[in-house]
Each structure stands twice: as C-alpha cells, then as structure tokens.
C-alpha cells in the first residue's frame, strides 16, 4: 500500500505564500509523474499542477500560472508546490497525487491538460490552505 502524505498547509493572508510538500514512502518516487489537485467546499476537484517523472516538464492550470511553482527533489523523495500571491479563491483542500503508472508520458512535454484525476492512482489525505482577505 502506497502512502501519500501532504504537509505545509495553513492560514495565510491574501498576497502571502505557502509551500506544500508531499512524500510517498514505499514508492519508487523517481519513476512517477506527480501532481497537485485542490477542492474547495461546494466545488469540483480541479487540477492545479503536475510534473513529469523526469522533472523536466511541468503543467499548470491557467489560474495558477505565474503564481505557483511545482518541483520535485528525487533524492529527498519529495514533491513541492510553492504558492505565491495567494488569493482568497485559492482556499481549498490540496491533494497530492501519484500517476497510475511509472515512466508514463503524464505531464510530459506534449501534455496540454486539463489534469484528469483518473490518471492518478494514489492520493494523500489533503492539506488545508485558507487564504484570508
């Protein structure tokens, strides 16, 4: 059983920053594309960003471009999401997810989105991000 664990959420004022982290003990981390999703109360889950298994390609949903940065440290087996210029509408539960298959083309150079949750097989419990106005 693969465990996915997020951390780093919290309460921040609008314009502030947070960095989310995600680890997946028991997974050959370096072989999998990984991503972040979020879900606000009363809204559907949406893809935020993802990164290829090589780390060479990234994808961002339009509303996150220029504000969020996804990265991975394969040596530390950790995925990050740096979130800057946060807005109240960024308030949501943020979930880390791992691609269904190793060495896939997910989030690669030809990936155009939107992110599909069905393509990710392992999920964390989520970390809450709340942005106050």
Secondary structure by P-SEA (a helix, b strand, c coil): cbbbbbcbbbbbcccbbbbbbbbbccccccccccbbbbbcccccccccccccccccbbbbcccccccbbbbbcccccbbbbbbcccccccccbbbbbbcccccccccccccccccccccccccccbbbbbbcc
